[in-house]
């Protein structure tokens, strides 16, 4: 365990050091990005018998590097302490609102609803689906995996709201009930993981769209998202499953184009919901199966 602690310390050390450097002359800002990017190689040095830790370390490296990119492009100056805090924060602390410390009751209720579903769906994955065979096994595996992933994200969001609420911060919007989406566009633009959405919009979509067009910006944003997800899965599950996860994000592009042609936004709500759930749910095994390759190791361990 000390080895895993060492890698975690290196990851946070790189992020904090990059945060300190991310101000002043251009050479310091460039060095900050280089230091943060160096942490992206850490997962490949972790022993292969720790795929979960490899994936989390890769995800952390990408997350912290994105935070450093925000710092080096910041329009207003921050103190060294503020830069270090931002570099390792789960939220964009520059945009979070200060509030009186409180308990977010809605997040508390959501946590108590979602947490048991995480356990139940994982139990079905670990002990239920292996008893089945053929296509039925895959349907149950991917269905349980989809529930597991969705409610696990809900648990994480609830915990973030609870912790930051107690610290006196309101980090919303974070994750706005994705199941209510009426279009694939609404799902990605307004409901699913708004922290990542805002980053991709500011640093990928807008610059590319200004040079080409909106569709070019959209393609670039999903391309970067595909590369990012494939990267942090690569050291954990290998190139095949990493590529599968990346393909999920590239597949969203034809869905978005098709729903524009069909004007799905104008459809009656039930049909629009069915459209969105069908496309995202139908393509979700590309995203879910790589994660399940890691989840499978939990029961074997």
N, C-alpha and C positions, 0 to 999 in steps of 0.2 A: 504493500500500500504506500510505502514511503516514496516509491518511484512515481506512482500516479500523482501523489502530492507535489513532487518535484515538477512534473510537467504542468500541473495546474498553477504552481507558483511562477513558472516561466511565462505562462500565458498572461497572467495578471500583471507580472512585472513588465512585460513588453507593452501591454496596454497603458499602464500607468506612466511608464517612461515616455511613450509616444505622446500621451496627453500633456506631459510637461513640456515636450519639445514643440507641440503644435501651436506655436505663436511666434511672432517676431519675423525675422528676415526669411526669404524664400528657402534658403538652404536648411534652416531649422524645420520648416514645414515639410520639405521633401524627406528629410531624415526621419521625421515622425512617421510618415507613411511607410518608409522602408523598414523601420523597426517593427511597426505593426504587421506589415506583410510577412516579415520573417517568421512571425508566430504561426503563420498558416502552414508551415512545414512540420510543426511539432507533432501532429497526429500520426505522421508516418514513422516516427521513432518510438511510438508506444508499442509494446508487445502486442502481437496480433490476437492474443487470447482475450483482449479487452475491447471488443468491437463497439460496445456502448460508449465507453469512455473516449474511444477514438472519434466517434461521431460527435459527441458533445464537445470535445476539444476543438474539432474542426468548425463546428457551429459557433463556438465562442470566439474563435479566431476571426471568422467572417464578421460576426456581430461587432466586435471591438474595432476591427479595421474600418467598418462603416462609420462607427462613432468618431474615429480619428479623422476620417475624410470630412465629416461634418465640422470638426474643430478647425481643420486647416483652411476651410472655406468660410468660417464664421465671419459675419460682417461686424460684430461687436466684440470687443476684447473681454476675456474672462480671466479671472485670477487663476494662478496655478492650481489651487485647490478645486476650483470649479471645473477646470479642464480635466483633472484626474478623475473627479467624480463622474463627469460626463463620459469619459473614455470607457468606463466599466459599468455604466448604468444600463438597466434593462429598458429604460425609456429615454426620450429626448428631454433632458431636464431643463433645456432652454425654453421649451414650449409648455411644460407642465405648469398648472396653476397652483399657487399657494392657497391652502385652505386650513381651517382649524382642524387639528388632528381628530379623527373620528373613526368609527367603525362603519364600513360600507355594508349596510345590512343586505342590500341586493346581492352583492358579491358573496356574502356569507351564506345566503340561501342557495345561490348557484353552486357554491363549493360543496354543500351538503347533498345537493341533488346529483352533481356530476361525479363526485368521488366514488360512491358505490358502483356507478356504472362503469368506471374505469376498472374496478376489481372484477366485476361480473364479465365484462367483455374480454379482459385478459384471461380469466378462467376458461371461457369458452374457446379462446384461441389455444390455450395450453393443453386443455384436457378434453375439450369437446370435439373440435374439428379433426384431431388426429384419429378419432374413432371412425370417421367417415371415409369414403373413397370416391374417386372420380370427380365429376363435375360438382356434385353436391358438396364435397369437401371444400372445393375452391369457393363456392358461393358462400358457405358459412364462414370460411376463413376470411375472405375479403369483406363480407358484411360485418363480422365482428371486429375486424381490423379497422373498418371505417368508423364504427361507433367508438372503438377504443381511442383512435386518433382524435376524433372530434371532442369527446368529453375530456380527454387528457389536456387538450389545449384550453378548454373551458376552465379546468382546474387551475392551470397555470395563470390564466388571465385573472381569475378570482383571487388567487394568492397575491398577484402583483397589486391589484386594487386594494386588497386588505392591508398589505405591508406599507405601501406608499400612502394610503389613507391615514394610517396610524402615524406616519412620519410627517403628515401635513401637506401632502401633494396629491393633486388630482391629475393622473396621467392620461385621462381619456381624450380623444377616442382611441381605443385599443383594438377591440374585436366586437363588432356590432351585430350579434345574432345572425350569423351567416345563413342559417336555415330559412330566414325570411326573404332571401334574395329572389327577385323575380326574373333576373337575367344574369348571365355569366358576367357581364360587364359590371353590374351592381355588386356581385359577389366579390370581385377583385378590387374594384375601385372604392367601395364604400363600407364593406363589412369585414372582409377577411384581413387580419393582421395589418392594421392601419399604420403601424410604425414602419414596417418594411415598405408599404405602399408609398408613404410620404417620402422616404428616402429615394426610392426608384423614380418617383415622379420628378423630384427636384434635380437629381444628379444624372439621370439617364433619359427619361421620357422628354422633359422640357428641352434640354440641349439638342437632342436629335430631332425632335419635332420642329424646332425653329429652323434647323438646317435643311430638313426635307419636308415631312408632313406628319400629321397625327398618327397615321398608320405606321410610318417608319419609327416613330417614337414608341409606339405600343410594342412593335416587334422587338425593338432594342431592349425594352424593359423586361419582356418575358424571356428574351435571350440571356440577359444578365442573371435573371432569377434562375433559369435552367442551369446555367454554369455554376452558380453559387450552391444550389442544392446538390448538384452532382458532385461538386468538390468535397463538401463535408461528409458525403456518404461514401466517397471513394475509398478512404483508408479503412472504413468499417466493413464494407460489403463487396468491394472490388468494382472493376469497370463496368461489368454487365449491368448490375443492379443500379449503379450510380447513373449510367446512361439511361436506364429505364425511368428513373426519377426525373432526370432532365427532360426526357421526352414528354412527360406529363405537362410541363409548362409550355413547351412548344406547341403541343396539341391544342392549347387554349386559343391560339391565333385563328385557326379555321372556325372554331366555335364562335368567336367574337364576330368574325366576318359574316358568318352565316346568319347570326341573329340580327345583324344590322340589315341584311338583305330582306329578311323575313319580317322586320319591324316587330320583333317579339315584345318590345317595350309597350306596344299598344294592345297586346293580347289581353283577354280577361285574366285576372289574377290566378285562378286555378291552373289554367293552361300554361301561363308563364312560369309558375312555380314548377309544374311538371317538366317543362322544357329544361329548366336550370338544374333540377335534381337529376334528371335523366342523363344529361351530358356530363355533369361533374361526377355523378355517381358511377356512370358507365366507364369513364376514363380513370377513375380513382385507383384501380388496381396498379396502375403504373407508379403511383405515388406510395400506395400502401404496402405493396409486396416488398420493396427494399427495406422499409421500416420493420416489417414482420420478420425479415431475415435476422434482424438484430433482436427483436422480441423473442424469437425462438430460442436464442441462446440463454435467456433468463431461466426458462424451465429446465434446460439441460444443465445449467449451473447449479 
